[in-house]
Amino acid sequence: MGISATERLHRQDSFLLNFQAEVVAVEARAERLELALDQSAFYVESGGQPSDQGQLGEWPLLGLREVEGVVWHGVDREARIAPGDCLEGRVDAPRRRDHLEQHSGQHVLSAACLRAGLGDTVSFHLGREESTIDLAGAEPTRASIAAALRLANDCVLDDLPVRVHEIERSELHRFPVRKDPGVQHDVLRLIEIEGFDWSLCGGTHARRSGEIGPIHVLGWEKNKAAWRVRFLVGHRALAYLGDVQHLLDATARAHSIHWRAIPESMRGWREESLALAKEVRRLRLEAGEREGERLYRAQGEGQGGLRRLRLWLPAATMDEARALSNRFVGGGGALALVGGLEAGRAFWMAARAEPTPIAGWRADVALRNWLGKVGGKGGGNERFAQGSGAAEAEEHLRALHTLDLDRLGLPGD
C-alpha cells in the first residue's frame, strides 16, 4: 500500500518553525533511520536552496530527501520510533530566516536585473557565505548593476506584500510570470511580489518585501555561456557591509587619511614597497659579491692551487648566496657548494670556475650527488646548478664539514 504525499506546511507559511506530525512509515537504512510524516515544515533542498535543519522530537535531523512527494526525515539509527507515533518538529530558525532572505532577495534581484536591461536568470545557487544568479545575455556593467540594485532595494523599502498562489497549470497564461521553468505539475505554486514580480517557486519566502532586508552585489564574472552575479541579502549583507566599514575605517585611521583616499594611498604604498624591495635586493646582491670576494681573498690557494668553499648561510637570501658563489668562483681556480634557508626550505647551489679547475668536474653532477645525500632536487649545467630540499640544517652542516668537494662533481662518483 503506497504512502500518501507529505503535506508541506512551509508552502503556505514560511515562518512556521514548530509543528506536530504523525509518523506514517519507518525505513531503517545503513547510516540512519528515515521517517515519513503526514505533514512537515522542513524544506527539502531544491531550486538552488539547501534543506532545512532542526530537530524531530529529541533527535537532531540528519537529512531530508523526497521520493515521489514523500519527504523522508533522517534521525539516529538507534531511535525507537514506530508508525503512529507523534513527534514535534522544530526548524532551525536562524538557518530558515537566512535562506528565506536569500531566496526572496533572489526573486527581487532577478526581476530588477530584467528591468535594468540585463538578461534572464538561468540558475540560482544559495551558498554558505554568498549566493549567485547566472544571467543570460550581455556582460553586466557597473552602471547596469547599480541600476538593478537601486530597483531591488527600492522594492525592499516599499515593503510590498508577498503572496503565495496555487494555480492550475492551465491558468498560468493569465499571470505575467518572469520565467516558466517548464515543470509539468498539475498544480503550480506562484510567488507574487505585488506590482514587481511573479515567479514559479517552491522555496521559502518573506511575507512582505521589507522583511528581505538590503540586497548587495559583490561582483560578477563570466561562467560558461552566462554571467554569474554574486550577492548577499538581509543579515548577510548587513554583516558584510559592517565588516567592510570597520576595515576601511581602521585602515584609514591607522594612516590618518579619509577612507575614500585608501585606493590612491595604496597605489603609492605599493610603488614605494616595490622600490624598497628592488633596493634591498640590489644591496643584498652587492653584499653577496663583497662576501664572495672577501672569502676568496681570505682563503688563499689551497691544496693543488684550488680554493674550495663549503658554506651554510641560514640568514642569506637565494639571490645573495648566488651572487656570493659566482663571485667566489669568478676569481678562478675555485669550487663552491653553498646552501641556506628561504621560506622554510633549504636551497643549495654548486659552482665552478672557468676554465675547469678539475678536469671533468661539473656543477650539475656535484649538486645531484649532494642532494642525493641530504634530500632534494634541482638541476643546472656544468658551471652552475641550483636546487632545494628539506630544512635540516644540523644534518646538512655535519655532512658539509666532511665533504670531499673535489670528488663530488666528478661523473660516476
One Martini backbone bead per residue (centre of mass of N, CA, C, O) as a GRO file, in nm:
protein
  413
    1MET     BB    1   0.095   0.036   0.025
    2GLY     BB    2   0.092   0.356  -0.023
    3ILE     BB    3   0.223   0.675   0.034
    4SER     BB    4   0.140   0.970   0.115
    5ALA     BB    5   0.186   1.275   0.063
    6THR     BB    6   0.343   1.533   0.196
    7GLU     BB    7   0.264   1.797   0.385
    8ARG     BB    8   0.359   2.137   0.311
    9LEU     BB    9   0.373   2.388   0.538
   10HIS     BB   10   0.575   2.607   0.408
   11ARG     BB   11   0.398   2.693   0.155
   12GLN     BB   12   0.209   2.890   0.348
   13ASP     BB   13   0.444   2.906   0.596
   14SER     BB   14   0.768   3.021   0.637
   15PHE     BB   15   0.734   3.081   0.973
   16LEU     BB   16   0.712   2.787   1.038
   17LEU     BB   17   0.885   2.602   1.318
   18ASN     BB   18   0.639   2.443   1.454
   19PHE     BB   19   0.530   2.090   1.476
   20GLN     BB   20   0.295   1.831   1.422
   21ALA     BB   21   0.342   1.468   1.374
   22GLU     BB   22   0.290   1.170   1.194
   23VAL     BB   23   0.397   0.853   1.166
   24VAL     BB   24   0.378   0.644   0.858
   25ALA     BB   25   0.695   0.565   0.827
   26VAL     BB   26   0.973   0.319   0.838
   27GLU     BB   27   1.333   0.328   0.765
   28ALA     BB   28   1.617   0.123   0.753
   29ARG     BB   29   1.939   0.232   0.732
   30ALA     BB   30   2.274   0.221   0.751
   31GLU     BB   31   2.299   0.537   0.885
   32ARG     BB   32   1.973   0.554   0.929
   33LEU     BB   33   1.664   0.677   1.013
   34GLU     BB   34   1.348   0.688   0.831
   35LEU     BB   35   1.080   0.935   0.809
   36ALA     BB   36   0.736   0.945   0.753
   37LEU     BB   37   0.509   1.213   0.728
   38ASP     BB   38   0.208   1.376   0.706
   39GLN     BB   39   0.378   1.636   0.798
   40SER     BB   40   0.587   1.935   0.701
   41ALA     BB   41   0.831   2.217   0.755
   42PHE     BB   42   1.052   2.097   0.594
   43TYR     BB   43   1.296   2.179   0.370
   44VAL     BB   44   1.380   2.058   0.052
   45GLU     BB   45   1.612   2.045  -0.161
   46SER     BB   46   1.574   2.312  -0.410
   47GLY     BB   47   1.628   2.555  -0.642
   48GLY     BB   48   1.915   2.631  -0.474
   49GLN     BB   49   1.798   2.536  -0.191
   50PRO     BB   50   1.862   2.429   0.100
   51SER     BB   51   1.808   2.252   0.360
   52ASP     BB   52   1.688   2.203   0.645
   53GLN     BB   53   1.712   2.222   1.001
   54GLY     BB   54   1.688   2.018   1.320
   55GLN     BB   55   1.410   1.864   1.497
   56LEU     BB   56   1.291   1.534   1.618
   57GLY     BB   57   1.223   1.566   1.899
   58GLU     BB   58   1.529   1.439   2.039
   59TRP     BB   59   1.630   1.449   1.734
   60PRO     BB   60   1.839   1.512   1.503
   61LEU     BB   61   1.855   1.616   1.188
   62LEU     BB   62   2.018   1.418   0.912
   63GLY     BB   63   1.802   1.456   0.679
   64LEU     BB   64   1.667   1.502   0.338
   65ARG     BB   65   1.407   1.345   0.128
   66GLU     BB   66   1.252   1.295  -0.196
   67VAL     BB   67   0.977   1.060  -0.288
   68GLU     BB   68   0.707   1.102  -0.455
   69GLY     BB   69   0.619   1.334  -0.220
   70VAL     BB   70   0.799   1.204  -0.002
   71VAL     BB   71   0.926   1.282   0.317
   72TRP     BB   72   1.246   1.206   0.446
   73HIS     BB   73   1.359   1.166   0.789
   74GLY     BB   74   1.656   1.186   0.954
   75VAL     BB   75   1.781   0.969   1.213
   76ASP     BB   76   1.883   0.790   1.448
   77ARG     BB   77   1.932   0.448   1.440
   78GLU     BB   78   1.840   0.417   1.765
   79ALA     BB   79   1.566   0.506   1.734
   80ARG     BB   80   1.236   0.474   1.887
   81ILE     BB   81   1.027   0.433   1.610
   82ALA     BB   82   0.679   0.435   1.505
   83PRO     BB   83   0.406   0.397   1.363
   84GLY     BB   84   0.190   0.659   1.511
   85ASP     BB   85   0.374   0.849   1.606
   86CYS     BB   86   0.434   1.157   1.776
   87LEU     BB   87   0.592   1.462   1.662
   88GLU     BB   88   0.818   1.724   1.709
   89GLY     BB   89   0.898   2.000   1.508
   90ARG     BB   90   1.219   2.188   1.463
   91VAL     BB   91   1.324   2.465   1.314
   92ASP     BB   92   1.594   2.630   1.214
   93ALA     BB   93   1.570   2.964   1.238
   94PRO     BB   94   1.827   3.106   1.120
   95ARG     BB   95   1.836   2.939   0.859
   96ARG     BB   96   1.557   3.004   0.753
   97ARG     BB   97   1.590   3.313   0.745
   98ASP     BB   98   1.828   3.320   0.556
   99HIS     BB   99   1.697   3.168   0.316
  100LEU     BB  100   1.458   3.357   0.285
  101GLU     BB  101   1.620   3.607   0.212
  102GLN     BB  102   1.780   3.500  -0.033
  103HIS     BB  103   1.540   3.400  -0.207
  104SER     BB  104   1.376   3.660  -0.214
  105GLY     BB  105   1.612   3.835  -0.319
  106GLN     BB  106   1.638   3.689  -0.588
  107HIS     BB  107   1.372   3.771  -0.707
  108VAL     BB  108   1.426   4.073  -0.699
  109LEU     BB  109   1.694   4.082  -0.858
  110SER     BB  110   1.599   3.944  -1.118
  111ALA     BB  111   1.381   4.154  -1.184
  112ALA     BB  112   1.573   4.401  -1.182
  113CYS     BB  113   1.758   4.309  -1.412
  114LEU     BB  114   1.543   4.318  -1.630
  115ARG     BB  115   1.467   4.623  -1.591
  116ALA     BB  116   1.791   4.702  -1.648
  117GLY     BB  117   1.868   4.509  -1.916
  118LEU     BB  118   1.914   4.235  -1.830
  119GLY     BB  119   1.908   3.910  -1.803
  120ASP     BB  120   1.810   3.614  -1.750
  121THR     BB  121   1.755   3.376  -1.512
  122VAL     BB  122   1.912   3.041  -1.518
  123SER     BB  123   2.034   3.047  -1.215
  124PHE     BB  124   2.056   2.923  -0.864
  125HIS     BB  125   2.264   2.985  -0.559
  126LEU     BB  126   2.281   2.886  -0.214
  127GLY     BB  127   2.523   2.969  -0.006
  128ARG     BB  128   2.702   2.989   0.283
  129GLU     BB  129   2.808   3.304   0.206
  130GLU     BB  130   2.693   3.310  -0.095
  131SER     BB  131   2.517   3.414  -0.381
  132THR     BB  132   2.378   3.312  -0.711
  133ILE     BB  133   2.342   3.433  -1.048
  134ASP     BB  134   2.258   3.352  -1.383
  135LEU     BB  135   2.306   3.546  -1.678
  136ALA     BB  136   2.189   3.627  -1.963
  137GLY     BB  137   2.377   3.778  -2.202
  138ALA     BB  138   2.519   4.052  -2.146
  139GLU     BB  139   2.745   4.226  -1.990
  140PRO     BB  140   2.778   4.360  -1.711
  141THR     BB  141   2.769   4.671  -1.547
  142ARG     BB  142   2.802   4.906  -1.321
  143ALA     BB  143   2.544   5.056  -1.409
  144SER     BB  144   2.344   4.813  -1.429
  145ILE     BB  145   2.380   4.713  -1.139
  146ALA     BB  146   2.301   4.977  -0.999
  147ALA     BB  147   2.014   4.983  -1.117
  148ALA     BB  148   1.922   4.712  -0.999
  149LEU     BB  149   1.973   4.784  -0.699
  150ARG     BB  150   1.779   5.017  -0.683
  151LEU     BB  151   1.524   4.854  -0.749
  152ALA     BB  152   1.552   4.638  -0.528
  153ASN     BB  153   1.563   4.835  -0.275
  154ASP     BB  154   1.297   4.973  -0.334
  155CYS     BB  155   1.125   4.722  -0.292
  156VAL     BB  156   1.199   4.686   0.003
  157LEU     BB  157   1.112   4.978   0.105
  158ASP     BB  158   0.806   4.939   0.004
  159ASP     BB  159   0.676   4.691   0.138
  160LEU     BB  160   0.563   4.450  -0.022
  161PRO     BB  161   0.355   4.219  -0.090
  162VAL     BB  162   0.362   3.858  -0.032
  163ARG     BB  163   0.231   3.596  -0.240
  164VAL     BB  164   0.051   3.286  -0.246
  165HIS     BB  165  -0.014   3.068  -0.532
  166GLU     BB  166  -0.247   2.819  -0.641
  167ILE     BB  167  -0.239   2.671  -0.967
  168GLU     BB  168  -0.328   2.585  -1.265
  169ARG     BB  169  -0.162   2.530  -1.551
  170SER     BB  170  -0.393   2.647  -1.736
  171GLU     BB  171  -0.356   2.946  -1.584
  172LEU     BB  172  -0.071   3.073  -1.642
  173HIS     BB  173  -0.138   3.285  -1.877
  174ARG     BB  174  -0.264   3.503  -1.660
  175PHE     BB  175   0.042   3.540  -1.576
  176PRO     BB  176   0.344   3.748  -1.535
  177VAL     BB  177   0.580   3.555  -1.567
  178ARG     BB  178   0.921   3.555  -1.584
  179LYS     BB  179   0.938   3.223  -1.567
  180ASP     BB  180   0.917   2.904  -1.728
  181PRO     BB  181   1.042   2.592  -1.611
  182GLY     BB  182   0.849   2.338  -1.718
  183VAL     BB  183   0.675   2.219  -1.524
  184GLN     BB  184   0.418   1.937  -1.494
  185HIS     BB  185   0.237   2.022  -1.287
  186ASP     BB  186  -0.092   2.078  -1.209
  187VAL     BB  187   0.019   2.235  -0.957
  188LEU     BB  188   0.112   2.572  -0.891
  189ARG     BB  189   0.361   2.787  -0.747
  190LEU     BB  190   0.301   3.135  -0.679
  191ILE     BB  191   0.503   3.431  -0.662
  192GLU     BB  192   0.406   3.750  -0.526
  193ILE     BB  193   0.517   4.083  -0.596
  194GLU     BB  194   0.367   4.357  -0.579
  195GLY     BB  195   0.426   4.503  -0.889
  196PHE     BB  196   0.713   4.321  -0.959
  197ASP     BB  197   0.655   3.989  -0.924
  198TRP     BB  198   0.648   3.661  -1.099
  199SER     BB  199   0.692   3.324  -0.957
  200LEU     BB  200   0.803   3.003  -0.981
  201CYS     BB  201   0.797   2.843  -0.648
  202GLY     BB  202   0.909   2.629  -0.351
  203GLY     BB  203   1.012   2.824  -0.155
  204THR     BB  204   1.110   3.041   0.086
  205HIS     BB  205   0.928   3.340   0.211
  206ALA     BB  206   0.829   3.636   0.246
  207ARG     BB  207   0.557   3.856   0.331
  208ARG     BB  208   0.749   4.102   0.281
  209SER     BB  209   0.993   4.292   0.136
  210GLY     BB  210   1.100   4.420   0.410
  211GLU     BB  211   1.209   4.131   0.525
  212ILE     BB  212   1.468   4.097   0.348
  213GLY     BB  213   1.646   4.334   0.298
  214PRO     BB  214   1.934   4.404   0.188
  215ILE     BB  215   2.097   4.441  -0.137
  216HIS     BB  216   2.417   4.294  -0.251
  217VAL     BB  217   2.680   4.327  -0.479
  218LEU     BB  218   3.003   4.183  -0.528
  219GLY     BB  219   2.993   4.051  -0.830
  220TRP     BB  220   3.129   3.951  -1.163
  221GLU     BB  221   3.135   3.665  -1.402
  222LYS     BB  222   3.222   3.439  -1.613
  223ASN     BB  223   2.990   3.146  -1.697
  224LYS     BB  224   3.026   3.038  -1.966
  225ALA     BB  225   2.721   3.157  -2.111
  226ALA     BB  226   2.727   3.334  -1.852
  227TRP     BB  227   2.654   3.561  -1.572
  228ARG     BB  228   2.795   3.580  -1.256
  229VAL     BB  229   2.619   3.681  -0.961
  230ARG     BB  230   2.719   3.814  -0.655
  231PHE     BB  231   2.533   3.790  -0.337
  232LEU     BB  232   2.353   3.972  -0.072
  233VAL     BB  233   2.119   3.927   0.208
  234GLY     BB  234   2.037   4.098   0.468
  235HIS     BB  235   2.228   3.991   0.722
  236ARG     BB  236   2.464   3.944   0.535
  237ALA     BB  237   2.491   4.233   0.431
  238LEU     BB  238   2.525   4.373   0.704
  239ALA     BB  239   2.781   4.221   0.794
  240TYR     BB  240   2.959   4.297   0.554
  241LEU     BB  241   2.935   4.609   0.569
  242GLY     BB  242   3.045   4.625   0.858
  243ASP     BB  243   3.325   4.503   0.801
  244VAL     BB  244   3.414   4.701   0.583
  245GLN     BB  245   3.389   4.959   0.750
  246HIS     BB  246   3.590   4.877   0.970
  247LEU     BB  247   3.834   4.837   0.785
  248LEU     BB  248   3.842   5.117   0.658
  249ASP     BB  249   3.858   5.280   0.921
  250ALA     BB  250   4.114   5.149   1.038
  251THR     BB  251   4.299   5.216   0.799
  252ALA     BB  252   4.260   5.521   0.794
  253ARG     BB  253   4.349   5.582   1.089
  254ALA     BB  254   4.639   5.454   1.068
  255HIS     BB  255   4.694   5.691   0.817
  256SER     BB  256   4.542   5.964   0.832
  257ILE     BB  257   4.277   5.910   0.652
  258HIS     BB  258   4.046   5.882   0.426
  259TRP     BB  259   3.880   5.616   0.298
  260ARG     BB  260   3.876   5.729  -0.001
  261ALA     BB  261   4.210   5.733  -0.005
  262ILE     BB  262   4.310   5.437  -0.015
  263PRO     BB  263   4.365   5.364  -0.314
  264GLU     BB  264   4.581   5.583  -0.365
  265SER     BB  265   4.765   5.503  -0.129
  266MET     BB  266   4.819   5.211  -0.222
  267ARG     BB  267   4.971   5.283  -0.476
  268GLY     BB  268   5.200   5.422  -0.324
  269TRP     BB  269   5.281   5.185  -0.142
  270ARG     BB  270   5.353   4.992  -0.370
  271GLU     BB  271   5.571   5.156  -0.506
  272GLU     BB  272   5.748   5.177  -0.253
  273SER     BB  273   5.781   4.874  -0.204
  274LEU     BB  274   5.914   4.802  -0.475
  275ALA     BB  275   6.155   4.992  -0.443
  276LEU     BB  276   6.263   4.868  -0.180
  277ALA     BB  277   6.299   4.578  -0.284
  278LYS     BB  278   6.500   4.653  -0.505
  279GLU     BB  279   6.714   4.775  -0.312
  280VAL     BB  280   6.757   4.529  -0.132
  281ARG     BB  281   6.852   4.340  -0.355
  282ARG     BB  282   7.096   4.505  -0.440
  283LEU     BB  283   7.239   4.497  -0.162
  284ARG     BB  284   7.257   4.188  -0.142
  285LEU     BB  285   7.426   4.144  -0.393
  286GLU     BB  286   7.662   4.315  -0.298
  287ALA     BB  287   7.715   4.154  -0.041
  288GLY     BB  288   7.772   3.885  -0.180
  289GLU     BB  289   8.013   3.981  -0.350
  290ARG     BB  290   8.191   4.077  -0.113
  291GLU     BB  291   8.200   3.803   0.033
  292GLY     BB  292   8.323   3.643  -0.200
  293GLU     BB  293   8.582   3.814  -0.214
  294ARG     BB  294   8.675   3.773   0.080
  295LEU     BB  295   8.692   3.462   0.074
  296TYR     BB  296   8.894   3.441  -0.154
  297ARG     BB  297   9.126   3.607  -0.017
  298ALA     BB  298   9.133   3.459   0.266
  299GLN     BB  299   9.202   3.164   0.171
  300GLY     BB  300   9.356   3.096  -0.057
  301GLU     BB  301   9.553   2.861  -0.168
  302GLY     BB  302   9.517   2.536  -0.189
  303GLN     BB  303   9.511   2.237  -0.272
  304GLY     BB  304   9.632   2.249  -0.594
  305GLY     BB  305   9.542   2.563  -0.625
  306LEU     BB  306   9.269   2.557  -0.462
  307ARG     BB  307   8.944   2.683  -0.402
  308ARG     BB  308   8.719   2.604  -0.124
  309LEU     BB  309   8.352   2.608  -0.079
  310ARG     BB  310   8.177   2.552   0.237
  311LEU     BB  311   7.839   2.681   0.282
  312TRP     BB  312   7.622   2.816   0.544
  313LEU     BB  313   7.319   3.044   0.498
  314PRO     BB  314   7.054   3.116   0.701
  315ALA     BB  315   7.032   3.456   0.632
  316ALA     BB  316   7.022   3.420   0.331
  317THR     BB  317   6.952   3.465   0.018
  318MET     BB  318   6.953   3.333  -0.289
  319ASP     BB  319   7.075   3.577  -0.434
  320GLU     BB  320   7.314   3.618  -0.242
  321ALA     BB  321   7.439   3.334  -0.273
  322ARG     BB  322   7.484   3.352  -0.579
  323ALA     BB  323   7.673   3.595  -0.576
  324LEU     BB  324   7.887   3.466  -0.399
  325SER     BB  325   7.956   3.218  -0.572
  326ASN     BB  326   8.030   3.364  -0.837
  327ARG     BB  327   8.256   3.538  -0.710
  328PHE     BB  328   8.438   3.312  -0.607
  329VAL     BB  329   8.477   3.164  -0.893
  330GLY     BB  330   8.561   3.424  -1.062
  331GLY     BB  331   8.878   3.414  -0.972
  332GLY     BB  332   8.956   3.127  -0.994
  333GLY     BB  333   9.029   2.820  -0.890
  334ALA     BB  334   8.715   2.719  -0.809
  335LEU     BB  335   8.489   2.587  -0.556
  336ALA     BB  336   8.122   2.546  -0.482
  337LEU     BB  337   7.909   2.501  -0.179
  338VAL     BB  338   7.582   2.640  -0.122
  339GLY     BB  339   7.367   2.720   0.160
  340GLY     BB  340   7.012   2.768   0.271
  341LEU     BB  341   6.731   2.977   0.381
  342GLU     BB  342   6.389   2.978   0.233
  343ALA     BB  343   6.076   2.951   0.320
  344GLY     BB  344   6.159   2.675   0.492
  345ARG     BB  345   6.389   2.606   0.277
  346ALA     BB  346   6.640   2.452   0.124
  347PHE     BB  347   6.929   2.567  -0.048
  348TRP     BB  348   7.132   2.484  -0.345
  349MET     BB  349   7.478   2.543  -0.473
  350ALA     BB  350   7.684   2.495  -0.762
  351ALA     BB  351   8.033   2.587  -0.848
  352ARG     BB  352   8.265   2.696  -1.111
  353ALA     BB  353   8.537   2.763  -1.270
  354GLU     BB  354   8.695   2.944  -1.542
  355PRO     BB  355   8.845   2.715  -1.596
  356THR     BB  356   8.866   2.400  -1.509
  357PRO     BB  357   9.008   2.289  -1.216
  358ILE     BB  358   8.875   2.001  -1.275
  359ALA     BB  359   8.866   1.746  -1.462
  360GLY     BB  360   8.513   1.690  -1.514
  361TRP     BB  361   8.388   1.904  -1.343
  362ARG     BB  362   8.043   1.934  -1.225
  363ALA     BB  363   7.779   2.106  -1.097
  364ASP     BB  364   7.537   1.911  -1.151
  365VAL     BB  365   7.673   1.665  -1.024
  366ALA     BB  366   7.728   1.781  -0.745
  367LEU     BB  367   7.432   1.839  -0.673
  368ARG     BB  368   7.318   1.555  -0.709
  369ASN     BB  369   7.503   1.418  -0.499
  370TRP     BB  370   7.420   1.596  -0.259
  371LEU     BB  371   7.107   1.550  -0.270
  372GLY     BB  372   7.142   1.242  -0.221
  373LYS     BB  373   7.221   1.292   0.085
  374VAL     BB  374   6.990   1.534   0.183
  375GLY     BB  375   6.773   1.600  -0.007
  376GLY     BB  376   6.633   1.661  -0.328
  377LYS     BB  377   6.614   1.907  -0.604
  378GLY     BB  378   6.767   1.973  -0.937
  379GLY     BB  379   6.966   2.198  -1.157
  380GLY     BB  380   7.183   2.243  -1.462
  381ASN     BB  381   7.524   2.287  -1.522
  382GLU     BB  382   7.867   2.275  -1.535
  383ARG     BB  383   7.885   2.567  -1.373
  384PHE     BB  384   7.568   2.571  -1.270
  385ALA     BB  385   7.365   2.483  -0.973
  386GLN     BB  386   7.017   2.427  -0.850
  387GLY     BB  387   6.834   2.368  -0.530
  388SER     BB  388   6.613   2.171  -0.310
  389GLY     BB  389   6.503   2.114   0.042
  390ALA     BB  390   6.507   2.020   0.341
  391ALA     BB  391   6.521   2.173   0.675
  392GLU     BB  392   6.838   2.030   0.790
  393ALA     BB  393   7.097   2.181   0.913
  394GLU     BB  394   7.267   1.990   1.094
  395GLU     BB  395   7.300   1.762   0.890
  396HIS     BB  396   7.428   1.934   0.670
  397LEU     BB  397   7.676   2.033   0.827
  398ARG     BB  398   7.805   1.761   0.884
  399ALA     BB  399   7.837   1.684   0.581
  400LEU     BB  400   7.993   1.939   0.487
  401HIS     BB  401   8.260   1.912   0.664
  402THR     BB  402   8.324   1.607   0.512
  403LEU     BB  403   8.356   1.702   0.225
  404ASP     BB  404   8.451   1.599  -0.110
  405LEU     BB  405   8.455   1.829  -0.353
  406ASP     BB  406   8.632   1.712  -0.583
  407ARG     BB  407   8.446   1.442  -0.620
  408LEU     BB  408   8.146   1.539  -0.643
  409GLY     BB  409   8.175   1.643  -0.970
  410LEU     BB  410   8.225   1.351  -1.065
  411PRO     BB  411   8.152   1.125  -1.273
  412GLY     BB  412   8.052   0.832  -1.095
  413ASP     BB  413   8.071   0.912  -0.769
   0.00000   0.00000   0.00000
